[in-house]
Structures are given as C-alpha cells and as structure tokens.
Amino acid sequence: MKILYWRMLVGAVVAVALISFLFVFQTEITSPRLAGIPYILWSSFLLTVLLVVMTYVGFRLFPYKEEQL
C-alpha cells in the first residue's frame, strides 16, 4: 500500500512542477498583487511550501527503507 501512495505522491510532485513552470511562472506577470507583493513572489512561496510538505510526506512514506542495525 505504501508503494501506491509513494507513486501517487511522485506523480503529484511532477504535476506541480510542470504546472508551475508552464502556467504559473510566465514572464512579465506581476498582477494580481497580494498585500502589495507581486504575483510571482507569493505564488512561488506557496508552491515552495507545498513542495516542502510533499517532501516531508514522501520522507514518511518512502517504501524502500533500509533496516536499522
């Protein structure tokens, strides 16, 4: 069961990366602004937080852990 969750998580990370570079990080887009912060800054911050959370979940779900001696 862990392998299924692991593969789903890997697919989600790849999808987030592709979506972010194809649609979110387009050149010369500064609006909409959020509290005066340009779009590219706050959207990349949110994507970074999402990827960090997914990395932590991946660390917990990794199915090929070595046995402790």
N, C-alpha and C positions, 0 to 999 in steps of 0.2 A: 504494500500500500504506500510505503514511503517513496518508492520509485515513481509511482504515478504522480504524487504531489510534487516531487522534485522536477519531473518533466513539465508539469503544468507551470511551475514557478520559472523554469528556464524559458519556456515559451512566453510567459508574461514579461520577463526582463527583455527579451529580444523584441517583443512587440512595443514596449515602452521606448526602447532605444530607437527603433525605426520610426515610430510616430513622432517622437521628439525631433529627430533630425529632418524628417520630411515635412512636418506641418508646423511645429511649434517654433523652431529656430529658423525662421525665414528672415532674410536680410531686410534691414531698414524698417522693422515693425517696432514701434515704441508705444503704441496705444493698444489696448486700454491701460490706463495707469491705475495702480492700487496704492492709495495714500501717497501719491507723488512718486512712486517707484515705477520705473519703466517696465513694460510687459516682459521683456526678455530676462530681466533680473529676477522678478518674482516668480515667473514660470520656471526658470531653470532652478531656482531654490526649491520649489515644490517638487520638481522632478528628482532632484538630488536627494531630498528627504525620502521620497518614495523608493528610490533605488537602494538607499541605505537600509530601510525597513525590509525590503525584499532580500537584501544580502543577509541580514540577521536571520530572517526566516529560513533562508537557504542553508545557513550555518547549522540551524537546529534540525533541519530535515535531511541533511546530506546522508544518503543511504549507504555510502561505501566507507564508513568509519573504520579505522584500524583499531584492533583490540588493544586495551591498555595492558602493559606488562606488570 
